[in-house]
Amino acid sequence: MKAKLVYQSLDKEFELDKLNEGEWDFSDIEDYVTESFKGTRMGLILDNSEEIEKVYTAVFPSERVLDQILESGENNILLFTHHPLIWDTNAEGFPFRSIPVNYVRELRERAISHYAIHVPLDRNGPYSTSISLARALNIKIEREFFDYFGVMVGIIGGTKYKSLSEFSKHVENVVGHKLKTWEYGSSNISNQMVAAVAGGGNYPEIAEELIETEVRTYITGVTRKNPSYEPSFRFHEICQKHGINVIAATHYSTEKFACIAVRKFFDSLGIPSEFIEDEPSFNDYE
């Protein structure tokens, strides 16, 4: 399929023209980034292909993900990611970094493009991060909550589990690795209702919004008390004060279900796609 048609279809499906996005630092590879992305911070980042023969989806454009694509020997590829940058909790301050320039150059040589949408994929919808996480956890969604850049990104819903320990074990089984449970409240799940914001959901505003609900069990990805991000401490203070239990299952593992779900969109275009597994960072909650 013509690459331009793929990009246009993505832009239209996720309504990029109607949404806003935060800042992303591409200073390391600015010369390679499209002018459209510099303006909107959404959509096509690296425009290297005339045709798209296959799509790989991933949460982050990490070296592990890029190596797998490059080792495949394929050309005319689109890498679709949720985040435009690599998640790196070891980085100082902002926990993201650019794709290394040597990779960017090889992607150009191999006709491999890169397209990323952050807020548009977080926005609640058929492929979105929190809804896809809720589906994976068999949470029966009842309503939305938490406005992020003008769109709703969180969900509140029911679960069959009655205790925090049972539900935590269920989450652990679904994501396939250990997680962190901050036991700030009752060991029982109030009304068997839980809330979820996939990814970096350690915003004090989220906790403040939950105070006004009956929900006292919350699932997200990142709960680390980050010295360079003071609001993360405030988030924990509010949750502890108001008895809100928090389950942290890492940034990657709470968002990967969206990047699996979005393959259905590429199916509708008749383009083969594959999700690339990555590794969770347990620094997200330590």
C-alpha positions in Angstrom: 0.0 0.0 0.0 1.2 3.5 -0.8 2.9 4.9 2.4 1.1 8.3 2.1 -2.3 6.5 2.1 -1.3 4.6 5.2 -0.3 7.8 7.0 -3.5 9.6 5.9 -5.6 6.7 7.1 -4.0 6.8 10.5 -4.3 10.5 10.8 -8.0 10.3 10.0 -8.7 7.3 12.2 -7.1 8.9 15.3 -8.3 12.4 14.5 -4.9 14.1 14.9 -6.3 17.4 13.6 -8.6 17.6 16.6 -6.2 16.8 19.4 -3.3 18.3 21.4 -0.1 16.8 22.5 2.7 17.5 25.0 6.3 18.3 24.2 8.9 15.8 23.0 12.6 16.5 22.7 14.0 15.4 19.4 17.0 17.7 19.4 19.4 14.7 18.9 17.8 13.7 15.6 16.0 16.9 14.6 17.4 16.8 11.0 15.6 13.5 10.3 12.2 14.3 11.8 9.3 15.4 9.6 8.2 19.0 9.6 4.6 17.8 10.3 5.7 16.1 13.5 7.8 19.1 14.6 4.6 21.1 14.4 2.0 18.7 15.9 4.2 16.3 17.9 1.9 13.5 16.5 2.0 11.1 13.6 4.7 10.5 11.1 8.2 11.0 12.6 10.5 9.4 10.1 9.3 9.4 6.5 11.5 6.8 4.8 9.1 4.7 2.7 7.2 5.0 -0.6 5.3 1.7 0.0 4.3 -0.1 3.3 4.4 -3.8 3.0 4.2 -4.6 6.7 3.7 -2.9 10.0 5.3 -3.6 13.3 3.6 -2.2 16.5 5.4 -1.5 19.8 5.0 0.6 22.9 8.4 2.3 22.6 10.9 2.4 19.8 13.5 0.8 22.0 16.8 -0.7 20.7 15.4 -4.1 21.4 12.4 -3.4 19.1 14.5 -1.8 16.4 17.1 -4.6 16.5 14.3 -7.2 15.8 13.0 -5.2 12.9 16.5 -4.6 11.4 17.5 -8.3 11.9 14.4 -9.4 9.9 16.1 -8.1 6.8 12.8 -6.5 5.7 12.3 -3.2 3.8 9.3 -1.0 3.2 8.2 -1.3 6.9 6.2 1.0 9.2 7.0 1.0 12.9 3.9 2.2 14.8 4.6 3.1 18.4 2.5 4.6 21.2 5.5 6.8 22.3 7.8 8.6 19.9 10.8 8.2 22.3 12.4 5.4 24.2 11.4 5.1 27.9 14.4 5.3 30.1 14.0 5.7 33.8 17.8 6.0 34.2 17.8 9.2 32.2 18.1 12.4 34.3 14.9 14.4 34.6 12.6 13.6 31.6 12.6 9.8 31.4 12.6 9.5 27.6 15.4 9.6 25.0 15.6 9.7 21.2 16.4 6.8 19.0 20.2 6.8 18.6 21.2 8.5 15.4 23.0 5.4 14.0 19.6 3.5 14.2 17.9 6.5 12.5 20.3 6.4 9.6 19.9 2.6 9.1 16.1 3.0 9.2 16.4 5.5 6.4 18.6 3.2 4.4 16.2 0.3 4.8 13.0 2.3 4.0 11.6 1.9 7.5 9.3 4.7 8.6 8.2 5.6 12.1 4.7 6.8 13.2 3.8 7.5 16.8 0.6 8.7 18.6 0.6 9.4 22.3 -2.5 11.3 23.3 -4.6 10.0 20.4 -4.0 6.4 21.5 -4.5 7.2 25.2 -7.9 8.8 24.3 -10.6 6.3 25.2 -11.7 4.4 22.1 -11.6 1.0 20.4 -7.8 0.7 20.5 -6.9 2.9 23.5 -4.5 2.1 26.3 -6.8 2.1 29.3 -9.7 0.4 27.6 -7.4 -2.3 26.1 -6.0 -2.8 29.6 -9.4 -3.1 31.1 -10.4 -5.7 28.5 -7.3 -7.7 29.2 -8.2 -7.7 32.9 -11.9 -8.5 32.3 -13.0 -5.2 33.9 -16.6 -4.3 33.0 -16.3 -0.6 32.1 -19.0 1.6 33.5 -17.7 5.1 33.0 -14.7 7.3 32.0 -12.6 9.6 34.2 -9.6 11.9 34.1 -9.1 14.5 31.4 -5.7 14.5 29.8 -4.9 17.1 27.2 -8.6 17.6 26.6 -9.6 13.9 26.2 -10.7 11.2 28.7 -8.1 8.5 29.2 -9.2 6.6 32.4 -11.9 4.1 33.1 -13.9 2.9 36.1 -15.5 -0.5 36.1 -16.4 -3.7 37.9 -14.4 -6.8 38.6 -15.4 -10.2 39.9 -12.6 -10.1 42.5 -13.5 -9.0 46.0 -10.1 -8.7 47.7 -7.1 -6.6 46.8 -4.8 -9.6 47.0 -6.9 -11.7 44.6 -7.2 -8.9 42.1 -3.4 -8.1 42.4 -2.7 -11.7 41.6 -5.0 -11.6 38.6 -3.2 -8.5 37.3 0.1 -10.2 37.8 -1.1 -13.2 35.8 -2.3 -11.1 32.9 0.8 -9.0 32.6 3.1 -12.0 33.2 5.5 -10.6 35.8 5.7 -9.3 39.3 4.0 -6.0 40.2 3.9 -3.6 43.1 0.9 -3.1 45.3 0.8 0.0 47.5 -1.7 -1.1 50.2 -3.0 2.2 51.4 -6.6 1.1 52.1 -8.9 -1.7 52.9 -7.9 -5.3 51.9 -11.4 -5.6 50.3 -12.3 -3.9 47.0 -15.1 -1.5 47.7 -18.2 -2.5 45.7 -15.9 -4.6 43.5 -15.1 -1.4 41.6 -11.7 -0.4 40.3 -10.1 2.4 38.2 -7.4 2.3 35.6 -5.2 4.7 33.7 -2.6 2.8 31.7 1.0 4.0 31.6 2.3 6.9 33.7 -0.8 7.5 35.8 0.9 8.8 39.0 -0.7 12.2 38.7 -2.1 13.8 41.9 -5.1 15.0 39.9 -6.0 11.4 39.3 -6.0 10.6 43.0 -8.0 13.7 43.7 -10.6 12.7 41.2 -10.9 9.2 42.7 -11.5 10.7 46.2 -14.9 11.9 44.8 -15.8 8.3 43.8 -16.4 5.1 45.6 -13.3 3.6 44.0 -10.4 2.7 46.3 -8.5 0.4 44.0 -6.5 1.9 41.2 -4.3 0.3 38.5 -1.6 2.1 36.5 1.9 1.6 35.2 4.2 4.0 37.0 4.2 4.8 40.7 7.8 5.5 41.4 8.5 8.3 43.8 10.7 10.2 41.4 12.9 12.9 43.0 12.8 14.9 39.7 9.0 14.7 39.6 7.6 16.2 42.8 3.9 15.4 41.9 4.7 11.7 42.2 5.2 12.2 46.0 1.9 14.2 46.2 0.1 11.4 44.4 1.2 8.9 47.1 0.3 11.3 49.9 -3.2 11.7 48.6 -3.7 7.9 48.1 -2.3 7.1 51.5 -4.5 9.8 53.2 -7.7 8.6 51.5 -7.1 4.9 51.5 -6.7 4.3 47.8 -4.8 1.1 47.0 -2.5 1.4 44.0 -1.4 -1.5 41.8 1.6 -0.7 39.5 2.3 -3.1 36.6 4.9 -1.0 34.7 4.5 1.5 31.9 5.1 -1.0 29.2 2.9 -3.8 30.4 -0.1 -1.6 31.0 0.1 -0.1 27.5 1.1 -3.0 25.4 -2.5 -4.2 25.0 -3.3 -1.1 23.0 -0.5 -1.8 20.6 -1.7 -5.3 20.2 -5.3 -4.1 19.6 -4.3 -1.5 17.0 -3.3 -4.4 14.7 -7.0 -4.7 13.9 -6.8 -1.3 12.2 -4.0 -2.4 10.0 -6.0 -5.6 9.2 -8.8 -3.3 7.9 -6.2 -1.8 5.5 -5.1 -5.2 4.3 -1.6 -4.7 5.6 0.0 -7.5 7.6 1.2 -6.5 11.1 3.0 -7.9 14.1 3.4 -6.7 17.7 6.9 -6.8 19.0 7.3 -7.7 22.7 9.6 -5.6 24.8 10.8 -5.7 28.4 9.1 -3.9 31.3 11.1 -1.6 33.5 10.7 -2.4 37.2 12.2 0.9 38.0 8.7 2.2 37.2 7.5 1.4 40.7 10.7 0.8 42.8 
